Amino acid sequence: MPLRTVLSVGQCRPDHAAISHYLTSHFDAKVVSADTAAETYQLLKDQAVDLVLINRKLDADYSDGMEIIKQLCSDKATSEIPVMLVSNYAEWQEKAVAIGAIYGFGKAELNQPETRQRLSAVLE
């Protein structure tokens, strides 16, 4: 299987490092990052991405990651790219699914079997 590219959006450095380590340790994947909505949209125009992981509140400017999910899921150019919310809160996961995301995971759940299963569905 070819190397998968995962775009991690809005994570603080420690969380980005933990998520990147998890993904590269468990999957044939590389992780690229974007700090803002504008960087996210530009990166998606410039390269192919297999999965987008979006923090509920972006670390760089505390903007709403849900707005990025809405935009990506409604835009023809990006609507086919799987998107997951990174949040520990089930109610936010459900809201993200309601607007087109795949049920994601929280940083506290990173090493749980359910997280591996969700990511495997996209990355394997």
BELJO-V486937 format. One record per helix or strand of 3 or more residues. SS is the DSSP state (a for helix, b for strand). FROM is the first residue (numbers start at 0). TO is the last residue. Records with the same first field share a line. If there is no record, write none. Layout:
BEGIN
SS: FROM-TO / FROM-TO
END
This chain:
BEGIN
b: 3-8 / 28-33 / 50-54 / 81-85 / 101-104
a: 12-25 / 36-45 / 64-73 / 89-97 / 106-108 / 112-122
END
